[in-house]
């Protein structure tokens, strides 16, 4: 597959132009990559008015993912999340309220977007044994009930899948419910860009989602910040026209061409060796998971390229287990007291997997029944927007009982808020904050 952005950058560097334009390094510097770091010079296209090389590269990506339209972000999925919500709000049908029905385990970028767009949020709480601070499993029947309970239809339903620990929602079933009810399904698929390229594709675009964001940099060979906004073929005509406008609303006017070039180069990788490398890594990690489970390790989630060790249920404290892995030459993605998260990709080598296996062989799991705090179900006292923009103060936890949370900066593990801005801090929330090591909260001033 062609790589128009990458080819242009290589050609521009070869030409040796005198760079009387931004950026200030003028194409040279200590990193060695400055020659490709440019601004919107003639022929380089412009991300938010793309009609040249960027547009061609995005069209290539859309064909790869089977979407109606795919747009690039150089600012991660955070920009795409905000754009998805703007598009849903702008396209709401007559009679729909400016409300999003969202699974509780949202990234804080969602909360900021809701505040900026003045969207109200109704929460979908998890169901079943796996409901916890770390997981929010939403079922078809649960979604049906939640939609039926709303007085007017929401502008969209919003799901995070895979979640940070590797839990995956039944997107196909949820999409069927949404479409039968006449609402959009938006999916934060930040951790699952690779899912379309498995032996059995299970990307949200394959399963019926209307809008979806992928953090390409998390699981594909793309520089940090590279992400996709996908629009399905069924809603492209209604939403595609304003998609660039929505991205520009929240994006920098100086996107990184290095990041855009890496997204462009990834297209070629995905039409070449990439899919087989992804599938091989998934098979290899599955073998490792089976072996670890056989040894007594408690695992969490079903995402193919993520290994999440339920450390506390295996007789370990998560930070201690992550320290042991580092001694063995393995750096995890994340650890807290209960979990250790390790992310593989098509670029993970057999040597890396063997090093991980060897490091875990130095640890012995012991069956345990961890005691975790009860989930807080905060009482809404004001809107997210009002809470975020209200005068606030930071107080010690012991002084926060009964106060209203103002800042969405206290969430643990990442992307799973203990409370949401505008909710009252009760004793269950204080216990959760304390359990995860937080000593203060930012609250609305009385």
C-alpha positions in Angstrom: 0.0 0.0 0.0 1.2 3.5 -0.8 2.4 5.8 2.0 1.8 9.3 0.7 2.6 11.2 3.9 5.8 9.3 4.6 6.9 9.6 1.0 6.3 13.4 1.0 8.4 13.8 4.2 11.3 11.8 2.8 11.2 13.8 -0.4 11.0 17.1 1.3 14.1 16.3 3.4 16.0 15.2 0.3 15.2 18.5 -1.5 17.2 20.4 1.1 14.9 23.4 1.1 15.9 26.4 3.2 13.2 26.2 5.9 11.9 29.7 6.5 8.9 28.2 8.1 8.0 26.5 11.4 9.2 24.6 13.4 12.2 26.4 14.8 14.7 23.5 14.6 14.7 24.0 10.8 15.1 20.3 10.1 18.1 19.5 12.2 18.8 18.7 15.8 19.9 16.1 18.4 17.0 13.7 17.9 17.8 12.9 14.3 14.2 12.9 13.2 13.8 16.7 12.9 14.0 16.6 9.1 10.6 14.9 9.0 9.0 17.3 11.5 7.4 19.9 9.4 4.4 22.2 9.3 1.7 22.6 6.6 4.1 23.6 3.7 2.9 23.4 0.1 2.0 19.8 -0.7 1.9 18.6 2.9 -1.9 18.9 3.1 -3.6 20.0 6.3 -5.1 17.6 8.8 -8.5 19.4 9.4 -9.0 20.4 5.7 -7.4 17.3 4.2 -7.7 17.0 0.4 -4.2 15.7 -0.5 -1.7 13.3 1.0 -3.4 13.1 4.4 -6.8 12.5 2.8 -5.4 9.7 0.7 -3.7 8.1 3.7 -7.0 8.3 5.7 -8.8 6.7 2.8 -6.3 3.9 2.9 -6.9 3.4 6.6 -10.7 3.3 6.1 -10.4 0.5 3.5 -8.2 -1.4 5.9 -10.6 -1.2 8.8 -13.8 -1.5 6.6 -15.2 1.8 7.9 -17.2 4.4 6.0 -14.6 7.0 7.0 -11.4 7.0 9.1 -9.8 10.2 10.4 -6.4 10.6 12.0 -5.7 12.1 15.3 -2.2 13.2 16.5 -3.5 13.7 20.0 -4.6 10.2 20.9 -8.1 8.9 21.5 -8.9 11.8 23.8 -9.4 14.0 20.8 -11.5 11.4 19.1 -13.7 10.8 22.2 -14.5 14.5 22.3 -15.3 14.5 18.6 -17.5 11.5 18.8 -19.6 13.2 21.5 -19.8 16.4 19.5 -21.0 14.5 16.4 -23.6 12.6 18.4 -24.9 15.9 19.8 -25.0 17.7 16.5 -26.8 14.9 14.8 -29.4 14.2 17.5 -32.9 13.6 16.1 -36.0 15.5 17.0 -37.1 14.6 20.5 -33.8 13.3 21.7 -32.4 14.9 24.8 -28.8 16.1 25.1 -28.0 13.1 27.1 -25.6 10.2 26.7 -26.2 6.8 28.3 -22.7 5.7 29.2 -21.2 2.6 30.9 -19.6 3.8 34.1 -16.0 3.0 33.2 -15.3 6.0 31.1 -12.0 7.8 30.5 -11.8 11.2 32.0 -11.6 12.7 28.5 -15.3 11.7 28.3 -16.0 13.7 31.4 -14.2 16.8 30.1 -16.1 16.5 26.8 -19.4 16.2 28.6 -18.6 19.4 30.5 -17.5 21.3 27.4 -20.5 20.2 25.3 -23.0 20.6 28.2 -24.1 17.0 27.9 -25.9 15.2 30.7 -24.9 11.7 31.4 -27.0 8.8 32.6 -24.9 5.9 33.9 -25.0 2.2 32.9 -23.8 0.2 35.9 -22.1 -3.1 35.5 -23.9 -6.4 36.1 -22.8 -9.8 37.3 -19.9 -11.2 39.2 -17.4 -9.1 37.4 -18.8 -5.8 38.4 -16.1 -3.9 40.3 -14.1 -0.7 40.3 -12.2 -2.3 37.4 -14.9 -3.6 35.2 -18.4 -2.5 34.0 -19.9 -5.4 32.1 -23.1 -4.2 30.3 -25.5 -6.8 29.1 -28.1 -6.7 26.3 -30.9 -6.9 28.8 -29.4 -4.3 31.1 -29.1 -1.8 28.2 -32.7 -2.5 27.1 -33.9 -1.7 30.6 -31.8 1.5 30.9 -33.1 2.8 27.6 -36.6 1.9 28.5 -36.3 3.9 31.8 -35.3 7.1 30.0 -38.1 9.5 29.4 -36.7 10.5 26.0 -34.1 8.8 23.8 -30.4 9.7 24.4 -28.2 11.1 21.6 -26.0 8.0 22.0 -25.0 5.0 24.1 -21.3 5.0 25.0 -19.3 1.9 25.8 -15.6 1.4 26.7 -14.3 -1.9 25.3 -11.8 -3.4 25.8 -11.4 -1.9 29.2 -8.1 -1.2 30.9 -7.9 -4.7 32.4 -8.9 -6.5 29.2 -12.6 -7.0 29.7 -14.6 -7.0 26.5 -18.3 -6.1 25.9 -20.6 -7.9 23.5 -20.6 -5.0 21.0 -22.7 -6.9 18.5 -25.5 -7.4 20.9 -25.4 -3.9 22.3 -25.3 -2.5 18.7 -28.5 -4.4 17.9 -30.3 -2.9 20.9 -29.1 0.6 20.0 -30.2 0.4 16.4 -33.5 -1.1 17.3 -34.1 1.8 19.6 -32.9 4.4 17.0 -29.8 5.6 18.9 -26.1 5.6 18.0 -23.5 3.3 19.6 -20.2 4.9 20.4 -17.3 2.8 21.4 -14.0 3.8 23.1 -11.8 1.1 21.6 -8.6 2.8 22.6 -7.0 -0.5 23.5 -8.3 -2.5 20.6 -7.0 -1.1 17.3 -5.6 -4.5 16.4 -8.9 -6.4 16.8 -9.9 -6.1 13.1 -6.7 -8.1 12.1 -7.2 -11.2 14.2 -8.1 -14.5 12.6 -11.7 -13.8 13.7 -12.1 -10.0 13.4 -13.9 -8.5 16.4 -13.2 -4.7 16.1 -16.3 -2.5 16.9 -16.5 -1.6 13.2 -16.9 -5.3 12.5 -19.6 -5.7 15.1 -22.0 -2.8 14.4 -20.7 0.3 16.2 -21.5 3.6 14.6 -18.6 5.6 15.9 -15.4 4.3 17.4 -12.0 5.5 18.4 -8.7 3.5 18.4 -5.5 4.5 20.1 -3.3 3.1 17.3 -0.2 3.9 19.4 -1.3 1.6 22.2 -1.2 -1.7 20.2 0.1 -0.9 16.7 3.6 0.3 15.6 2.6 4.0 15.7 4.2 6.9 17.6 2.6 8.1 20.8 -0.5 10.2 20.1 -1.5 8.4 16.9 -5.2 7.5 16.9 -8.2 6.9 14.6 -11.7 8.0 14.6 -13.8 5.5 12.6 -17.3 6.3 11.2 -19.4 3.3 10.1 -20.7 3.0 6.5 -24.3 3.1 7.8 -24.0 6.6 9.3 -21.2 8.1 7.2 -23.5 10.2 5.1 -25.1 11.8 8.1 -21.9 12.3 10.3 -19.0 12.3 7.9 -19.5 15.8 6.6 -18.9 17.4 10.0 -16.3 14.9 11.2 -13.3 17.1 10.5 -15.1 20.1 12.1 -15.6 18.0 15.2 -11.9 17.0 15.3 -10.8 20.6 14.7 -13.0 21.8 17.6 -10.8 19.9 20.1 -7.5 19.5 18.2 -4.3 21.5 18.0 -3.7 23.5 14.8 -0.2 22.1 14.8 -0.6 18.3 14.6 2.7 16.3 14.6 3.7 15.2 11.1 5.9 12.6 12.7 2.8 11.0 14.3 0.8 11.3 11.0 3.7 9.7 9.1 3.7 6.8 11.6 0.0 6.3 11.0 0.6 6.3 7.3 3.4 3.8 7.6 1.2 1.6 9.7 -1.2 1.2 6.8 1.6 -0.5 4.8 2.5 -2.7 7.8 -1.2 -3.8 8.1 -1.3 -4.8 4.4 2.0 -6.7 4.8 3.4 -8.6 7.7 1.3 -6.9 10.4 -1.8 -9.1 10.6 0.2 -12.4 10.8 2.4 -10.9 13.5 -0.6 -9.8 15.5 -2.2 -13.2 15.2 1.1 -15.0 16.1 1.4 -12.8 19.2 -2.2 -13.5 20.2 -1.6 -17.3 19.8 1.6 -17.1 21.8 0.1 -15.0 24.6 -2.8 -17.4 24.8 -0.4 -20.3 25.3 1.3 -18.4 28.1 -2.1 -17.5 29.7 -3.1 -21.2 29.7 0.2 -22.2 31.4 -0.1 -19.5 34.0 -3.7 -20.4 34.8 -2.6 -24.1 35.1 -0.1 -23.0 37.7 -2.7 -21.3 39.8 -2.5 -17.7 38.6 -5.8 -15.8 38.6 -6.2 -13.9 35.3 -8.6 -11.2 34.3 -10.2 -10.3 31.0 -10.4 -11.9 27.6 -8.6 -9.3 25.4 -6.3 -11.4 23.2 -3.2 -9.2 23.5 -3.4 -8.2 27.2 -2.3 -10.3 30.1 -3.8 -9.1 33.4 -2.8 -10.9 36.5 -5.2 -10.6 39.4 -2.4 -10.4 41.8 -4.4 -10.1 45.1 -6.4 -13.2 44.2 -3.2 -15.0 43.5 -1.7 -14.2 46.9 0.4 -11.2 45.8 0.3 -7.5 46.3 0.3 -6.0 42.8 3.1 -3.5 43.3 5.3 -6.2 44.8 4.7 -8.5 41.8 5.4 -5.7 39.4 8.7 -5.1 41.2 9.6 -8.7 40.9 8.9 -8.6 37.1 11.2 -5.6 36.8 14.0 -7.6 38.5 13.4 -10.1 35.7 13.7 -7.4 33.0 10.0 -6.9 32.4 8.3 -3.6 32.7 4.5 -3.8 33.1 2.0 -1.4 31.7 0.3 -0.8 35.1 0.1 -2.1 38.6 -1.9 -1.3 41.7 -2.5 -3.3 44.8 -4.8 -5.8 43.1 -3.7 -6.1 39.4 -0.7 -6.1 37.1 -1.4 -5.3 33.5 0.9 -6.4 30.6 0.3 -5.4 27.0 1.6 -7.3 24.0 1.4 -6.4 20.3 2.5 -7.6 16.9 5.9 -6.1 17.8 6.4 -8.3 20.9 9.1 -10.9 20.3 9.3 -14.5 21.4 12.3 -13.4 23.5 10.1 -10.9 25.3 7.4 -13.5 26.0 10.0 -15.9 27.3 11.5 -13.3 29.6 8.0 -12.7 31.0 7.4 -16.4 31.5 10.8 -16.8 33.2 10.1 -13.8 35.5 6.7 -15.2 36.6 8.3 -18.6 37.1 10.2 -17.0 40.0 6.9 -16.3 41.7 4.4 -18.8 43.2 0.7 -18.0 43.2 -1.2 -18.7 46.3 -5.0 -18.9 46.4 -6.4 -15.9 48.1 -9.7 -14.1 48.7 -8.9 -10.4 48.5 -11.1 -7.9 50.4 -11.8 -4.9 48.2 -13.9 -1.8 49.1 -17.5 -1.7 48.2 -18.2 0.3 45.0 -19.4 3.8 45.5 -22.6 4.8 43.8 -22.4 8.5 44.1 -25.5 10.6 44.4 -25.7 13.3 41.7 -25.7 16.8 43.3 -25.0 18.9 40.2 -24.1 18.5 36.5 -20.6 17.5 35.4 -20.2 20.8 33.7 -21.2 22.9 36.7 -18.9 20.9 39.0 -15.9 21.1 36.8 -16.2 24.9 36.3 -17.3 25.8 39.8 -14.8 27.3 42.3 -13.0 24.4 44.0 -10.6 23.5 46.8 -8.4 20.5 47.6 -9.1 19.0 51.0 -7.8 16.0 53.0 -10.0 13.0 52.5 -11.3 13.1 56.1 -12.8 16.5 55.4 -14.6 15.5 52.2 -17.5 13.5 53.5 -20.7 15.0 52.1 -18.9 17.4 49.7 -19.3 17.4 45.9 -16.4 16.1 43.7 -15.1 18.8 41.3 -12.1 17.3 39.5 -12.1 14.1 37.5 -8.4 13.5 38.4 -8.9 10.9 41.0 -9.6 7.6 39.4 -7.9 4.3 40.0 -7.2 2.1 38.1 -7.0 4.5 35.1 -10.3 5.1 33.3 -12.5 3.8 36.1 -13.7 6.7 38.1 -14.5 6.1 41.8 -16.8 9.1 41.6 -17.8 11.4 38.8 -17.7 15.2 39.0 -20.9 16.6 40.5 -21.5 13.5 42.8 -21.5 13.6 46.6 -18.6 12.0 48.3 -20.0 9.4 50.7 -18.1 7.0 53.1 -17.9 4.3 50.4 -16.1 6.7 48.1 -13.7 7.8 50.8 -12.9 4.2 51.6 -12.2 3.6 47.9 -10.0 6.7 47.5 -8.1 5.6 50.6 -7.7 2.1 49.4 -6.1 3.3 46.2 -3.7 5.7 48.0 -5.5 9.0 47.5 -5.1 11.4 50.5 -7.0 14.4 49.1 -9.9 15.3 46.8 -10.8 18.4 44.9 -14.3 19.5 45.8 -16.7 22.3 45.0 -16.4 25.2 47.4 -19.4 25.6 49.7 
